[in-house]
Each structure stands twice: as structure tokens, then as C-alpha cells.
Amino acid sequence: MKTREVLTITGICLLGLTLLCILLLFMSKKKKKTTESKAFITTMLFLAVSVLTVSQFMKETEDIKQNQ
């Protein structure tokens, strides 16, 4: 598998986990648990967006090299 494909799959999985954690956060009633979860969800969302951005950048760079 190419690196770009692995990054894309990883980014999509991180987005799925983020959505799952958000759903669990809405179901939680403990105040302490929600504040800890928000930091974790924010970190996972940042990682997912970063990984998908790198994957897209690699794809565009690959396309430019092929056109030359």
C-alpha cells in the first residue's frame, strides 16, 4: 500500500473515532468526564484533519510530478 492511502485510511478512522467519542460524550452525565473527553476529542479531530491534509498534499504533489 502506498503511504498516501495509509494516511487517508488513518485520517478517516480518526474522524470516525472522533464522532463515536462525541456521541459517548453526549450520553455521559458526569461533569468531570466531559471536560476530560473534550480535550481528547479536540486532539483527535486535530490529528485527523492534519493527516488528511498531508494525504491531500501528497496526492497533489504526485499529480504535478506525473504531468511534467
PDB file of N, CA, C, O and CB in Angstrom:
ATOM      1  N   MET A   1       0.827  -1.188   0.000  1.00  0.00           N
ATOM      2  CA  MET A   1       0.000   0.000   0.000  1.00  0.00           C
ATOM      3  C   MET A   1       0.864   1.242   0.000  1.00  0.00           C
ATOM      4  O   MET A   1       1.932   1.277   0.611  1.00  0.00           O
ATOM      5  CB  MET A   1      -0.937   0.003   1.197  1.00  0.00           C
ATOM      6  N   LYS A   2       0.400   2.233  -0.676  1.00  0.00           N
ATOM      7  CA  LYS A   2       1.138   3.480  -0.716  1.00  0.00           C
ATOM      8  C   LYS A   2       0.937   4.259   0.578  1.00  0.00           C
ATOM      9  O   LYS A   2      -0.053   4.081   1.288  1.00  0.00           O
ATOM     10  CB  LYS A   2       0.706   4.318  -1.919  1.00  0.00           C
ATOM     11  N   THR A   3       1.890   5.114   0.861  1.00  0.00           N
ATOM     12  CA  THR A   3       1.837   5.924   2.075  1.00  0.00           C
ATOM     13  C   THR A   3       0.599   6.819   2.085  1.00  0.00           C
ATOM     14  O   THR A   3      -0.044   6.989   3.121  1.00  0.00           O
ATOM     15  CB  THR A   3       3.106   6.776   2.202  1.00  0.00           C
ATOM     16  N   ARG A   4       0.275   7.383   0.942  1.00  0.00           N
ATOM     17  CA  ARG A   4      -0.875   8.280   0.846  1.00  0.00           C
ATOM     18  C   ARG A   4      -2.167   7.556   1.192  1.00  0.00           C
ATOM     19  O   ARG A   4      -3.028   8.108   1.877  1.00  0.00           O
ATOM     20  CB  ARG A   4      -0.970   8.877  -0.555  1.00  0.00           C
ATOM     21  N   GLU A   5      -2.303   6.328   0.720  1.00  0.00           N
ATOM     22  CA  GLU A   5      -3.513   5.551   1.011  1.00  0.00           C
ATOM     23  C   GLU A   5      -3.611   5.218   2.492  1.00  0.00           C
ATOM     24  O   GLU A   5      -4.694   5.257   3.075  1.00  0.00           O
ATOM     25  CB  GLU A   5      -3.533   4.263   0.184  1.00  0.00           C
ATOM     26  N   VAL A   6      -2.483   4.892   3.094  1.00  0.00           N
ATOM     27  CA  VAL A   6      -2.469   4.585   4.524  1.00  0.00           C
ATOM     28  C   VAL A   6      -2.845   5.827   5.329  1.00  0.00           C
ATOM     29  O   VAL A   6      -3.598   5.735   6.298  1.00  0.00           O
ATOM     30  CB  VAL A   6      -1.079   4.058   4.959  1.00  0.00           C
ATOM     31  N   LEU A   7      -2.327   6.979   4.935  1.00  0.00           N
ATOM     32  CA  LEU A   7      -2.671   8.219   5.635  1.00  0.00           C
ATOM     33  C   LEU A   7      -4.153   8.547   5.490  1.00  0.00           C
ATOM     34  O   LEU A   7      -4.786   9.004   6.441  1.00  0.00           O
ATOM     35  CB  LEU A   7      -1.827   9.379   5.107  1.00  0.00           C
ATOM     36  N   THR A   8      -4.700   8.319   4.314  1.00  0.00           N
ATOM     37  CA  THR A   8      -6.120   8.593   4.102  1.00  0.00           C
ATOM     38  C   THR A   8      -6.984   7.685   4.972  1.00  0.00           C
ATOM     39  O   THR A   8      -7.934   8.147   5.603  1.00  0.00           O
ATOM     40  CB  THR A   8      -6.487   8.412   2.621  1.00  0.00           C
ATOM     41  N   ILE A   9      -6.658   6.410   5.005  1.00  0.00           N
ATOM     42  CA  ILE A   9      -7.417   5.463   5.826  1.00  0.00           C
ATOM     43  C   ILE A   9      -7.301   5.819   7.302  1.00  0.00           C
ATOM     44  O   ILE A   9      -8.287   5.752   8.037  1.00  0.00           O
ATOM     45  CB  ILE A   9      -6.926   4.024   5.589  1.00  0.00           C
ATOM     46  N   THR A  10      -6.111   6.193   7.736  1.00  0.00           N
ATOM     47  CA  THR A  10      -5.904   6.581   9.134  1.00  0.00           C
ATOM     48  C   THR A  10      -6.714   7.825   9.482  1.00  0.00           C
ATOM     49  O   THR A  10      -7.331   7.888  10.546  1.00  0.00           O
ATOM     50  CB  THR A  10      -4.413   6.831   9.407  1.00  0.00           C
ATOM     51  N   GLY A  11      -6.715   8.807   8.598  1.00  0.00           N
ATOM     52  CA  GLY A  11      -7.477  10.028   8.847  1.00  0.00           C
ATOM     53  C   GLY A  11      -8.972   9.778   8.937  1.00  0.00           C
ATOM     54  O   GLY A  11      -9.656  10.349   9.787  1.00  0.00           O
ATOM     55  N   ILE A  12      -9.477   8.920   8.053  1.00  0.00           N
ATOM     56  CA  ILE A  12     -10.907   8.603   8.087  1.00  0.00           C
ATOM     57  C   ILE A  12     -11.259   7.825   9.355  1.00  0.00           C
ATOM     58  O   ILE A  12     -12.317   8.044   9.944  1.00  0.00           O
ATOM     59  CB  ILE A  12     -11.310   7.793   6.838  1.00  0.00           C
ATOM     60  N   CYS A  13     -10.383   6.926   9.773  1.00  0.00           N
ATOM     61  CA  CYS A  13     -10.622   6.188  11.024  1.00  0.00           C
ATOM     62  C   CYS A  13     -10.614   7.128  12.229  1.00  0.00           C
ATOM     63  O   CYS A  13     -11.430   6.984  13.139  1.00  0.00           O
ATOM     64  CB  CYS A  13      -9.558   5.086  11.210  1.00  0.00           C
ATOM     65  N   LEU A  14      -9.707   8.073  12.232  1.00  0.00           N
ATOM     66  CA  LEU A  14      -9.673   9.047  13.334  1.00  0.00           C
ATOM     67  C   LEU A  14     -10.937   9.893  13.363  1.00  0.00           C
ATOM     68  O   LEU A  14     -11.453  10.205  14.437  1.00  0.00           O
ATOM     69  CB  LEU A  14      -8.442   9.955  13.211  1.00  0.00           C
ATOM     70  N   LEU A  15     -11.439  10.267  12.189  1.00  0.00           N
ATOM     71  CA  LEU A  15     -12.699  11.016  12.160  1.00  0.00           C
ATOM     72  C   LEU A  15     -13.854  10.176  12.697  1.00  0.00           C
ATOM     73  O   LEU A  15     -14.712  10.686  13.417  1.00  0.00           O
ATOM     74  CB  LEU A  15     -13.011  11.482  10.732  1.00  0.00           C
ATOM     75  N   GLY A  16     -13.876   8.895  12.352  1.00  0.00           N
ATOM     76  CA  GLY A  16     -14.918   8.010  12.865  1.00  0.00           C
ATOM     77  C   GLY A  16     -14.844   7.866  14.372  1.00  0.00           C
ATOM     78  O   GLY A  16     -15.867   7.901  15.056  1.00  0.00           O
ATOM     79  N   LEU A  17     -13.637   7.704  14.892  1.00  0.00           N
ATOM     80  CA  LEU A  17     -13.471   7.605  16.347  1.00  0.00           C
ATOM     81  C   LEU A  17     -13.879   8.902  17.039  1.00  0.00           C
ATOM     82  O   LEU A  17     -14.444   8.879  18.133  1.00  0.00           O
ATOM     83  CB  LEU A  17     -12.017   7.261  16.696  1.00  0.00           C
ATOM     84  N   THR A  18     -13.591  10.025  16.398  1.00  0.00           N
ATOM     85  CA  THR A  18     -13.992  11.309  16.963  1.00  0.00           C
ATOM     86  C   THR A  18     -15.506  11.407  17.051  1.00  0.00           C
ATOM     87  O   THR A  18     -16.044  11.843  18.069  1.00  0.00           O
ATOM     88  CB  THR A  18     -13.436  12.463  16.125  1.00  0.00           C
ATOM     89  N   LEU A  19     -16.194  11.004  15.992  1.00  0.00           N
ATOM     90  CA  LEU A  19     -17.658  11.034  16.023  1.00  0.00           C
ATOM     91  C   LEU A  19     -18.214  10.099  17.091  1.00  0.00           C
ATOM     92  O   LEU A  19     -19.180  10.437  17.774  1.00  0.00           O
ATOM     93  CB  LEU A  19     -18.225  10.657  14.656  1.00  0.00           C
ATOM     94  N   LEU A  20     -17.609   8.931  17.234  1.00  0.00           N
ATOM     95  CA  LEU A  20     -18.041   7.994  18.264  1.00  0.00           C
ATOM     96  C   LEU A  20     -17.843   8.576  19.657  1.00  0.00           C
ATOM     97  O   LEU A  20     -18.712   8.440  20.518  1.00  0.00           O
ATOM     98  CB  LEU A  20     -17.284   6.678  18.134  1.00  0.00           C
ATOM     99  N   CYS A  21     -16.712   9.218  19.881  1.00  0.00           N
ATOM    100  CA  CYS A  21     -16.454   9.833  21.183  1.00  0.00           C
ATOM    101  C   CYS A  21     -17.411  10.990  21.460  1.00  0.00           C
ATOM    102  O   CYS A  21     -17.817  11.200  22.604  1.00  0.00           O
ATOM    103  CB  CYS A  21     -15.012  10.326  21.256  1.00  0.00           C
ATOM    104  N   ILE A  22     -17.771  11.735  20.428  1.00  0.00           N
ATOM    105  CA  ILE A  22     -18.733  12.826  20.610  1.00  0.00           C
ATOM    106  C   ILE A  22     -20.085  12.257  21.031  1.00  0.00           C
ATOM    107  O   ILE A  22     -20.741  12.804  21.918  1.00  0.00           O
ATOM    108  CB  ILE A  22     -18.877  13.661  19.305  1.00  0.00           C
ATOM    109  N   LEU A  23     -20.500  11.167  20.403  1.00  0.00           N
ATOM    110  CA  LEU A  23     -21.762  10.542  20.797  1.00  0.00           C
ATOM    111  C   LEU A  23     -21.713  10.048  22.238  1.00  0.00           C
ATOM    112  O   LEU A  23     -22.678  10.214  22.984  1.00  0.00           O
ATOM    113  CB  LEU A  23     -22.094   9.382  19.860  1.00  0.00           C
ATOM    114  N   LEU A  24     -20.600   9.444  22.631  1.00  0.00           N
ATOM    115  CA  LEU A  24     -20.458   8.994  24.016  1.00  0.00           C
ATOM    116  C   LEU A  24     -20.435  10.163  24.989  1.00  0.00           C
ATOM    117  O   LEU A  24     -20.926  10.051  26.112  1.00  0.00           O
ATOM    118  CB  LEU A  24     -19.191   8.167  24.174  1.00  0.00           C
ATOM    119  N   LEU A  25     -19.863  11.286  24.558  1.00  0.00           N
ATOM    120  CA  LEU A  25     -19.822  12.478  25.403  1.00  0.00           C
ATOM    121  C   LEU A  25     -21.232  13.013  25.658  1.00  0.00           C
ATOM    122  O   LEU A  25     -21.546  13.430  26.772  1.00  0.00           O
ATOM    123  CB  LEU A  25     -18.950  13.566  24.753  1.00  0.00           C
ATOM    124  N   PHE A  26     -22.072  13.000  24.638  1.00  0.00           N
ATOM    125  CA  PHE A  26     -23.445  13.475  24.811  1.00  0.00           C
ATOM    126  C   PHE A  26     -24.241  12.568  25.739  1.00  0.00           C
ATOM    127  O   PHE A  26     -25.159  13.029  26.417  1.00  0.00           O
ATOM    128  CB  PHE A  26     -24.143  13.574  23.461  1.00  0.00           C
ATOM    129  N   MET A  27     -23.900  11.287  25.775  1.00  0.00           N
ATOM    130  CA  MET A  27     -24.616  10.354  26.639  1.00  0.00           C
ATOM    131  C   MET A  27     -24.115  10.400  28.089  1.00  0.00           C
ATOM    132  O   MET A  27     -24.808   9.951  29.001  1.00  0.00           O
ATOM    133  CB  MET A  27     -24.483   8.941  26.093  1.00  0.00           C
ATOM    134  N   SER A  28     -22.923  10.939  28.295  1.00  0.00           N
ATOM    135  CA  SER A  28     -22.337  10.983  29.631  1.00  0.00           C
ATOM    136  C   SER A  28     -22.980  12.074  30.473  1.00  0.00           C
ATOM    137  O   SER A  28     -23.332  13.141  29.969  1.00  0.00           O
ATOM    138  CB  SER A  28     -20.830  11.205  29.546  1.00  0.00           C
ATOM    139  N   LYS A  29     -23.128  11.792  31.762  1.00  0.00           N
ATOM    140  CA  LYS A  29     -23.751  12.766  32.657  1.00  0.00           C
ATOM    141  C   LYS A  29     -22.762  13.323  33.686  1.00  0.00           C
ATOM    142  O   LYS A  29     -23.079  14.280  34.392  1.00  0.00           O
ATOM    143  CB  LYS A  29     -24.933  12.128  33.373  1.00  0.00           C
ATOM    144  N   LYS A  30     -21.573  12.733  33.776  1.00  0.00           N
ATOM    145  CA  LYS A  30     -20.598  13.202  34.752  1.00  0.00           C
ATOM    146  C   LYS A  30     -19.839  14.408  34.213  1.00  0.00           C
ATOM    147  O   LYS A  30     -19.351  14.395  33.083  1.00  0.00           O
ATOM    148  CB  LYS A  30     -19.623  12.079  35.121  1.00  0.00           C
ATOM    149  N   LYS A  31     -19.747  15.436  35.026  1.00  0.00           N
ATOM    150  CA  LYS A  31     -19.119  16.685  34.610  1.00  0.00           C
ATOM    151  C   LYS A  31     -17.611  16.522  34.410  1.00  0.00           C
ATOM    152  O   LYS A  31     -17.049  17.066  33.459  1.00  0.00           O
ATOM    153  CB  LYS A  31     -19.392  17.775  35.640  1.00  0.00           C
ATOM    154  N   LYS A  32     -16.956  15.775  35.302  1.00  0.00           N
ATOM    155  CA  LYS A  32     -15.514  15.601  35.204  1.00  0.00           C
ATOM    156  C   LYS A  32     -15.149  14.823  33.946  1.00  0.00           C
ATOM    157  O   LYS A  32     -14.154  15.124  33.287  1.00  0.00           O
ATOM    158  CB  LYS A  32     -14.976  14.887  36.444  1.00  0.00           C
ATOM    159  N   LYS A  33     -15.945  13.838  33.626  1.00  0.00           N
ATOM    160  CA  LYS A  33     -15.682  13.020  32.451  1.00  0.00           C
ATOM    161  C   LYS A  33     -15.817  13.828  31.164  1.00  0.00           C
ATOM    162  O   LYS A  33     -15.075  13.603  30.208  1.00  0.00           O
ATOM    163  CB  LYS A  33     -16.625  11.828  32.418  1.00  0.00           C
ATOM    164  N   THR A  34     -16.752  14.760  31.137  1.00  0.00           N
ATOM    165  CA  THR A  34     -16.969  15.533  29.919  1.00  0.00           C
ATOM    166  C   THR A  34     -15.823  16.503  29.653  1.00  0.00           C
ATOM    167  O   THR A  34     -15.457  16.710  28.496  1.00  0.00           O
ATOM    168  CB  THR A  34     -18.281  16.295  30.009  1.00  0.00           C
ATOM    169  N   THR A  35     -15.252  17.096  30.686  1.00  0.00           N
ATOM    170  CA  THR A  35     -14.145  18.032  30.461  1.00  0.00           C
ATOM    171  C   THR A  35     -12.899  17.304  29.970  1.00  0.00           C
ATOM    172  O   THR A  35     -12.172  17.822  29.123  1.00  0.00           O
ATOM    173  CB  THR A  35     -13.827  18.803  31.749  1.00  0.00           C
ATOM    174  N   GLU A  36     -12.649  16.113  30.493  1.00  0.00           N
ATOM    175  CA  GLU A  36     -11.508  15.330  30.022  1.00  0.00           C
ATOM    176  C   GLU A  36     -11.734  14.851  28.592  1.00  0.00           C
ATOM    177  O   GLU A  36     -10.801  14.808  27.790  1.00  0.00           O
ATOM    178  CB  GLU A  36     -11.260  14.131  30.950  1.00  0.00           C
ATOM    179  N   SER A  37     -12.947  14.502  28.284  1.00  0.00           N
ATOM    180  CA  SER A  37     -13.268  13.993  26.955  1.00  0.00           C
ATOM    181  C   SER A  37     -13.158  15.076  25.892  1.00  0.00           C
ATOM    182  O   SER A  37     -12.757  14.796  24.763  1.00  0.00           O
ATOM    183  CB  SER A  37     -14.664  13.403  26.945  1.00  0.00           C
ATOM    184  N   LYS A  38     -13.507  16.295  26.237  1.00  0.00           N
ATOM    185  CA  LYS A  38     -13.444  17.378  25.261  1.00  0.00           C
ATOM    186  C   LYS A  38     -12.019  17.615  24.777  1.00  0.00           C
ATOM    187  O   LYS A  38     -11.800  17.875  23.594  1.00  0.00           O
ATOM    188  CB  LYS A  38     -14.008  18.658  25.859  1.00  0.00           C
ATOM    189  N   ALA A  39     -11.061  17.527  25.673  1.00  0.00           N
ATOM    190  CA  ALA A  39      -9.664  17.702  25.286  1.00  0.00           C
ATOM    191  C   ALA A  39      -9.217  16.561  24.372  1.00  0.00           C
ATOM    192  O   ALA A  39      -8.508  16.792  23.393  1.00  0.00           O
ATOM    193  CB  ALA A  39      -8.762  17.776  26.535  1.00  0.00           C
ATOM    194  N   PHE A  40      -9.625  15.345  24.686  1.00  0.00           N
ATOM    195  CA  PHE A  40      -9.274  14.188  23.874  1.00  0.00           C
ATOM    196  C   PHE A  40      -9.909  14.273  22.485  1.00  0.00           C
ATOM    197  O   PHE A  40      -9.264  13.971  21.481  1.00  0.00           O
ATOM    198  CB  PHE A  40      -9.709  12.901  24.574  1.00  0.00           C
ATOM    199  N   ILE A  41     -11.169  14.683  22.437  1.00  0.00           N
ATOM    200  CA  ILE A  41     -11.878  14.807  21.157  1.00  0.00           C
ATOM    201  C   ILE A  41     -11.238  15.889  20.293  1.00  0.00           C
ATOM    202  O   ILE A  41     -11.086  15.714  19.084  1.00  0.00           O
ATOM    203  CB  ILE A  41     -13.371  15.127  21.391  1.00  0.00           C
ATOM    204  N   THR A  42     -10.868  16.992  20.903  1.00  0.00           N
ATOM    205  CA  THR A  42     -10.228  18.072  20.160  1.00  0.00           C
ATOM    206  C   THR A  42      -8.893  17.621  19.583  1.00  0.00           C
ATOM    207  O   THR A  42      -8.567  17.946  18.441  1.00  0.00           O
ATOM    208  CB  THR A  42     -10.027  19.293  21.057  1.00  0.00           C
ATOM    209  N   THR A  43      -8.126  16.881  20.360  1.00  0.00           N
ATOM    210  CA  THR A  43      -6.847  16.371  19.889  1.00  0.00           C
ATOM    211  C   THR A  43      -7.035  15.389  18.731  1.00  0.00           C
ATOM    212  O   THR A  43      -6.307  15.450  17.740  1.00  0.00           O
ATOM    213  CB  THR A  43      -6.094  15.697  21.036  1.00  0.00           C
ATOM    214  N   MET A  44      -7.998  14.496  18.853  1.00  0.00           N
ATOM    215  CA  MET A  44      -8.244  13.527  17.780  1.00  0.00           C
ATOM    216  C   MET A  44      -8.709  14.219  16.507  1.00  0.00           C
ATOM    217  O   MET A  44      -8.307  13.834  15.409  1.00  0.00           O
ATOM    218  CB  MET A  44      -9.283  12.495  18.220  1.00  0.00           C
ATOM    219  N   LEU A  45      -9.548  15.228  16.646  1.00  0.00           N
ATOM    220  CA  LEU A  45     -10.018  15.966  15.480  1.00  0.00           C
ATOM    221  C   LEU A  45      -8.861  16.691  14.798  1.00  0.00           C
ATOM    222  O   LEU A  45      -8.776  16.702  13.570  1.00  0.00           O
ATOM    223  CB  LEU A  45     -11.111  16.967  15.882  1.00  0.00           C
ATOM    224  N   PHE A  46      -7.981  17.288  15.575  1.00  0.00           N
ATOM    225  CA  PHE A  46      -6.811  17.964  15.019  1.00  0.00           C
ATOM    226  C   PHE A  46      -5.917  16.969  14.275  1.00  0.00           C
ATOM    227  O   PHE A  46      -5.445  17.258  13.175  1.00  0.00           O
ATOM    228  CB  PHE A  46      -6.015  18.668  16.137  1.00  0.00           C
ATOM    229  N   LEU A  47      -5.687  15.804  14.871  1.00  0.00           N
ATOM    230  CA  LEU A  47      -4.863  14.783  14.212  1.00  0.00           C
ATOM    231  C   LEU A  47      -5.502  14.296  12.917  1.00  0.00           C
ATOM    232  O   LEU A  47      -4.811  14.110  11.916  1.00  0.00           O
ATOM    233  CB  LEU A  47      -4.633  13.598  15.153  1.00  0.00           C
ATOM    234  N   ALA A  48      -6.806  14.091  12.928  1.00  0.00           N
ATOM    235  CA  ALA A  48      -7.498  13.610  11.730  1.00  0.00           C
ATOM    236  C   ALA A  48      -7.383  14.624  10.599  1.00  0.00           C
ATOM    237  O   ALA A  48      -7.083  14.256   9.464  1.00  0.00           O
ATOM    238  CB  ALA A  48      -8.978  13.325  12.038  1.00  0.00           C
ATOM    239  N   VAL A  49      -7.616  15.883  10.899  1.00  0.00           N
ATOM    240  CA  VAL A  49      -7.527  16.915   9.868  1.00  0.00           C
ATOM    241  C   VAL A  49      -6.093  17.050   9.361  1.00  0.00           C
ATOM    242  O   VAL A  49      -5.871  17.225   8.163  1.00  0.00           O
ATOM    243  CB  VAL A  49      -8.027  18.264  10.412  1.00  0.00           C
ATOM    244  N   SER A  50      -5.129  16.968  10.263  1.00  0.00           N
ATOM    245  CA  SER A  50      -3.724  17.070   9.862  1.00  0.00           C
ATOM    246  C   SER A  50      -3.315  15.923   8.946  1.00  0.00           C
ATOM    247  O   SER A  50      -2.654  16.141   7.931  1.00  0.00           O
ATOM    248  CB  SER A  50      -2.825  17.093  11.092  1.00  0.00           C
ATOM    249  N   VAL A  51      -3.708  14.707   9.303  1.00  0.00           N
ATOM    250  CA  VAL A  51      -3.345  13.536   8.496  1.00  0.00           C
ATOM    251  C   VAL A  51      -4.006  13.606   7.122  1.00  0.00           C
ATOM    252  O   VAL A  51      -3.371  13.301   6.113  1.00  0.00           O
ATOM    253  CB  VAL A  51      -3.751  12.233   9.216  1.00  0.00           C
ATOM    254  N   LEU A  52      -5.269  14.001   7.079  1.00  0.00           N
ATOM    255  CA  LEU A  52      -5.949  14.123   5.793  1.00  0.00           C
ATOM    256  C   LEU A  52      -5.359  15.247   4.937  1.00  0.00           C
ATOM    257  O   LEU A  52      -5.319  15.133   3.712  1.00  0.00           O
ATOM    258  CB  LEU A  52      -7.437  14.367   6.012  1.00  0.00           C
ATOM    259  N   THR A  53      -4.908  16.311   5.560  1.00  0.00           N
ATOM    260  CA  THR A  53      -4.271  17.403   4.832  1.00  0.00           C
ATOM    261  C   THR A  53      -2.956  16.949   4.215  1.00  0.00           C
ATOM    262  O   THR A  53      -2.675  17.263   3.058  1.00  0.00           O
ATOM    263  CB  THR A  53      -4.035  18.597   5.758  1.00  0.00           C
ATOM    264  N   VAL A  54      -2.157  16.224   4.964  1.00  0.00           N
ATOM    265  CA  VAL A  54      -0.894  15.704   4.437  1.00  0.00           C
ATOM    266  C   VAL A  54      -1.148  14.737   3.292  1.00  0.00           C
ATOM    267  O   VAL A  54      -0.432  14.756   2.291  1.00  0.00           O
ATOM    268  CB  VAL A  54      -0.089  15.009   5.545  1.00  0.00           C
ATOM    269  N   SER A  55      -2.152  13.901   3.431  1.00  0.00           N
ATOM    270  CA  SER A  55      -2.500  12.960   2.376  1.00  0.00           C
ATOM    271  C   SER A  55      -2.909  13.695   1.100  1.00  0.00           C
ATOM    272  O   SER A  55      -2.489  13.320   0.005  1.00  0.00           O
ATOM    273  CB  SER A  55      -3.629  12.035   2.840  1.00  0.00           C
ATOM    274  N   GLN A  56      -3.721  14.731   1.236  1.00  0.00           N
ATOM    275  CA  GLN A  56      -4.147  15.516   0.069  1.00  0.00           C
ATOM    276  C   GLN A  56      -2.966  16.225  -0.568  1.00  0.00           C
ATOM    277  O   GLN A  56      -2.874  16.294  -1.794  1.00  0.00           O
ATOM    278  CB  GLN A  56      -5.218  16.539   0.467  1.00  0.00           C
ATOM    279  N   PHE A  57      -2.064  16.751   0.242  1.00  0.00           N
ATOM    280  CA  PHE A  57      -0.878  17.426  -0.280  1.00  0.00           C
ATOM    281  C   PHE A  57      -0.003  16.449  -1.058  1.00  0.00           C
ATOM    282  O   PHE A  57       0.535  16.795  -2.109  1.00  0.00           O
ATOM    283  CB  PHE A  57      -0.073  18.066   0.864  1.00  0.00           C
ATOM    284  N   MET A  58       0.139  15.236  -0.546  1.00  0.00           N
ATOM    285  CA  MET A  58       0.932  14.215  -1.245  1.00  0.00           C
ATOM    286  C   MET A  58       0.295  13.866  -2.584  1.00  0.00           C
ATOM    287  O   MET A  58       1.000  13.661  -3.572  1.00  0.00           O
ATOM    288  CB  MET A  58       1.074  12.946  -0.379  1.00  0.00           C
ATOM    289  N   LYS A  59      -1.024  13.797  -2.623  1.00  0.00           N
ATOM    290  CA  LYS A  59      -1.723  13.478  -3.872  1.00  0.00           C
ATOM    291  C   LYS A  59      -1.506  14.577  -4.912  1.00  0.00           C
ATOM    292  O   LYS A  59      -1.230  14.290  -6.077  1.00  0.00           O
ATOM    293  CB  LYS A  59      -3.229  13.285  -3.612  1.00  0.00           C
ATOM    294  N   GLU A  60      -1.630  15.823  -4.488  1.00  0.00           N
ATOM    295  CA  GLU A  60      -1.435  16.928  -5.414  1.00  0.00           C
ATOM    296  C   GLU A  60      -0.001  16.985  -5.912  1.00  0.00           C
ATOM    297  O   GLU A  60       0.229  17.273  -7.086  1.00  0.00           O
ATOM    298  CB  GLU A  60      -1.811  18.241  -4.754  1.00  0.00           C
ATOM    299  N   THR A  61       0.962  16.720  -5.050  1.00  0.00           N
ATOM    300  CA  THR A  61       2.361  16.695  -5.453  1.00  0.00           C
ATOM    301  C   THR A  61       2.614  15.559  -6.440  1.00  0.00           C
ATOM    302  O   THR A  61       3.357  15.722  -7.408  1.00  0.00           O
ATOM    303  CB  THR A  61       3.273  16.550  -4.225  1.00  0.00           C
ATOM    304  N   GLU A  62       1.997  14.422  -6.192  1.00  0.00           N
ATOM    305  CA  GLU A  62       2.123  13.276  -7.090  1.00  0.00           C
ATOM    306  C   GLU A  62       1.538  13.592  -8.464  1.00  0.00           C
ATOM    307  O   GLU A  62       2.120  13.226  -9.484  1.00  0.00           O
ATOM    308  CB  GLU A  62       1.428  12.048  -6.490  1.00  0.00           C
ATOM    309  N   ASP A  63       0.397  14.264  -8.495  1.00  0.00           N
ATOM    310  CA  ASP A  63      -0.236  14.646  -9.765  1.00  0.00           C
ATOM    311  C   ASP A  63       0.628  15.628 -10.558  1.00  0.00           C
ATOM    312  O   ASP A  63       0.718  15.528 -11.781  1.00  0.00           O
ATOM    313  CB  ASP A  63      -1.613  15.265  -9.502  1.00  0.00           C
ATOM    314  N   ILE A  64       1.256  16.563  -9.872  1.00  0.00           N
ATOM    315  CA  ILE A  64       2.109  17.548 -10.545  1.00  0.00           C
ATOM    316  C   ILE A  64       3.310  16.839 -11.162  1.00  0.00           C
ATOM    317  O   ILE A  64       3.695  17.156 -12.288  1.00  0.00           O
ATOM    318  CB  ILE A  64       2.577  18.656  -9.552  1.00  0.00           C
ATOM    319  N   LYS A  65       3.906  15.889 -10.452  1.00  0.00           N
ATOM    320  CA  LYS A  65       5.060  15.160 -10.976  1.00  0.00           C
ATOM    321  C   LYS A  65       4.698  14.343 -12.207  1.00  0.00           C
ATOM    322  O   LYS A  65       5.500  14.228 -13.133  1.00  0.00           O
ATOM    323  CB  LYS A  65       5.638  14.250  -9.905  1.00  0.00           C
ATOM    324  N   GLN A  66       3.493  13.773 -12.225  1.00  0.00           N
ATOM    325  CA  GLN A  66       3.062  12.966 -13.354  1.00  0.00           C
ATOM    326  C   GLN A  66       2.786  13.810 -14.591  1.00  0.00           C
ATOM    327  O   GLN A  66       2.993  13.345 -15.712  1.00  0.00           O
ATOM    328  CB  GLN A  66       1.830  12.179 -12.986  1.00  0.00           C
ATOM    329  N   ASN A  67       2.325  15.039 -14.405  1.00  0.00           N
ATOM    330  CA  ASN A  67       2.007  15.921 -15.530  1.00  0.00           C
ATOM    331  C   ASN A  67       3.248  16.498 -16.191  1.00  0.00           C
ATOM    332  O   ASN A  67       3.179  16.939 -17.338  1.00  0.00           O
ATOM    333  CB  ASN A  67       1.117  17.046 -15.066  1.00  0.00           C
ATOM    334  N   GLN A  68       4.369  16.505 -15.504  1.00  0.00           N
ATOM    335  CA  GLN A  68       5.583  17.085 -16.069  1.00  0.00           C
ATOM    336  C   GLN A  68       6.297  16.140 -16.966  1.00  0.00           C
ATOM    337  O   GLN A  68       7.341  16.484 -17.521  1.00  0.00           O
ATOM    338  CB  GLN A  68       6.502  17.527 -14.995  1.00  0.00           C
TER     339      GLN A  68
END
